[in-house]
Amino acid sequence: MCLVLLVWRMHPQYPLIVAANRDEFHTRPAAPAGWWGDHPQILAGRDLQAGGTWLGLTRSGRFAALTNYRDTQPRRATAPSRGALVADMLTAAGSVAECLKYLRGVGDDYNAFNLIFSDGERLGIFESALKAGRELGPGIYGLSNHLLDTPWPKVQEGKSRLAAALSGMTATASLLALLRDDRPASDERLPATGISLDWERLLSSAFVRAQDYGTRCSTIIRIARASRAYFDEWTWDSEGTDRGRISLQFELE
């Protein structure tokens, strides 16, 4: 289960701040974030099984991140990879409104997903379970494996801690600390999503730590008003140990 926390036009220095965890099976092959050879404008990790990605940024300031939507419907094995949609948003030339129109047309082709993205000027969300999307105004948003701002503990606590970190934020330390929080929620706060209680407990923390499945990477993106982007990503193994970091800065085109 993934977590995307996002601040849009609420910080005096950074119009966009993203703090995100990608949770996945540890056996699924993936490349750490880097500039893509076949799409040099894209900075993102890469799913080496299906070729897409879960989160990325471009040289022009386009951003996109995707989470799977957890429901009780069986997964369609023949559906295309949802990670391709992130690349579609990053390579698109159109506005958020145009991309939302595109997603309404193709959303049913995929297993259920949420896609939050920006064209550099506007921010949008598409939730395929609702077959609907919309532009978002300034605010602090949280997205896991349900609808935007669903009050799951990790979303609520993540948004609260993110808001508290904004006033004194000068680096990534406070954002990484909230992404590394592996404390499970109390049982009375757990959502009922159709999985076992043990899994609900495991997935309730911002940072998921298990032998077979867990948080594979943590990403922090900041886009400054001076048109400079900061991209930091940490890769974790099944024990939650740091296995590498990239830290890049670049001027937006």
N, C-alpha and C positions, 0 to 999 in steps of 0.2 A: 504494500500500500504506500503510495507516494504522498508527498506534502509539498505544496507550492504556496508560499506566503509572498504577498506582493504589495508594495506601496506605490500608489500612482498619484503623482502631483500633490503630495502632502508634505514634502521635505524641501527646505529652502535651497539645498544644494543639489539634490538628486531627484529629478522628476520621476525616475523609475528605480526602484530597489526590488530585487527578487532574492529570496532565500528559499532553496528547494532541496528536498531529499528525493533521490530515486531509489525505490525499493524493488528488488527483482530477485529471482533465483540466482544463486551464485554460479551455477553451471552455465547460465546463458552468456555466451561470449559478447564482449563489448569493448570498444576502444575508448580510451579517455578523450576528453575534449581536445579539439585541435581544429585548425583550418582544413576544410575538406578539399581534397585534390580535384574532385569533379565539380564542386561548387565552391570556388575560392572565397566567395563572400560569406560563407557560413562558418561560424565557430560553434562547434557542438561535439558532444560525444556521439558514438555511433553504435547501434545495435548490429553486431556482426552476423546475426542470424537472419534478420529480415532487411537490413540495410537502412532503416530509418533512424529516428532519434526521439528522445523524450523531451528535450529542451535545447534551445539554441538562440543565438544572437547573430546579427549580420553587421557588416561594416557600415551600413546606413542606419542602424539602430532599430531594425525590425527585430521583434522578439516573439517567441512562441514556446509554450509548454503544454504537455498533455498528461492527463491522468486517465486511467481506466475507471469505468463506472462499475461499482460492485453491485450486482443484483443476483437474483436466483435463476435467471434464464441461462440455459446452457450456452456455452461459448461456441460460436460457429467456426469450425476449423478451416473452412474454405474462405472465410472473409479475409480481405487484404489486411496487411499490417497497419495498425493505427499510427505507428511511428512515421509513416509516409506523409501523414497530414501535417506534421510539424514542419517537415521539409517543404511541403507545398506552401505553407504560410510564409516561410522564410524566403522562398524564391519568388513569391508573388510580387507583382508590381502594383496591384490594386490597393484600395483603401480598406479599412476595417469593414465598412458597409458592404463593399464588393466581395470581400472574403466570406462574410457571414452568408451572403446569398449563395456563394459556391458551396459552403458547408451544408446549408439546408438542402441542396440538391444531391449531395453525395453521402450525407450522414448515415442513411439507412444501409449503406453498403458495408459498413464496418460494425464490429462489436462495439458495445456502448462505450462512450468516451466523453471527456470534457476537454476543451481546448481553449486556453486563455492566451491572447496574443495582442501584439501592438504593431501598427505600421510606422511607429515613431512619433506620430502625432495623436493618435487615439488608441484606446484600449477596448478590446472586445472579449466576450465569452460566448462559446457555443456549447450547449449541453445536449448531447444527442438523445438522452432519455426523454427530454422534453420536446425534441425536434425543433429547438428554438435557440436563438442567439440574440445578443443585444450589445450595444456600446455601454461602457461603464464610465461613470464620472470619477472625480478625485476620491480616494479612499484607501483603506487598508483591507485587503482581501485575503481569504484563505480557501484553498482548494485541496481536497483529498480525493477519495474515491466515491464521492457522492456529489450533490449539487454544490455550486459555489456558496461558501459560507454556511454550509450545513454545520450545526453546532456540535460536532464531535469534539471530544476533549482536546485532541492534538491541534485541531483547527482553532478552537477558542483560545487555548493557552498560547499557541504560537502567535496569533494576532495580538494578544495582550502583551506578550513579551516583546514583540516587534515594535509595537507602539511605544513602549517604555524605553526601548533602545534608541529611538530616533533622535531624541534631544541631544544626546551626548555622543552620537555615533561619528567616529572619525576613522574607523578601520573596520575590519571584518570580525574581530574577536567576539563581540556581543552577538552577532548574527550566527556565527558558527556555534556558539555555546547553546543557543536555543535549538539549533538543528541537531546537536549531539545529545540532547536530553533523552535518555532511554528509560525514564521512569514511567511505568504503566499507569493508566488511570484506575481509579477505584472501581470495583465491580458495579456499583450503583450508577456510575456515569457512563458505562459502556453502552454503545449502540447495539441493537439487535439486527444484524444484517444477514442472518442465515448461516453463519459459520459457528464453529464450536466456541465455547467460552474461553478455552485456552488460547485460541487464535485471536479472539477479540481482545484479550489481555495483551498478547504479544504485539498486535498491530496498533494498539492504542497510544503508544509512545511516539514521539517525533522521530527518534532514531530506533530502528528495528534491528535487533541483534539475535540471530539464530544461525544454526549451522548450515541449513540448506537455503534459507531465504532471509533477506534483510536489506538494510540500507547499503547500497553499492557506492553511491557518491553523493556529495553535498556540494551545491553550487550557489555562489553569491554573485549577483550581477548588480552593478551600479552604473547608471548613466547620469553624468553630471550636466548641469546647465551649460557648461562650457563646451558641450558636444564632445566629451571624452568618455569612453566606456572602460569599465573595470570589470574583469571576468576572473573569478577565483573558483577553483574546483579541487576538491579532495576526493581521493579514491580510497575505499575501505575494503578490507577482506572480511571473511565470515566471522572473525573474532572482533570486528570493529576497529582493527588496527590500521593506522594510516599507511597506505601503500603508494602514496605519491600525490603531488600537488602541482597544478599549473596556476600561474598568475600572469595575466596579460592585461596590457593597457593599449588603447589605440584611439586615434581621433576619428570621429564619425565623418563619413564622406557626405 
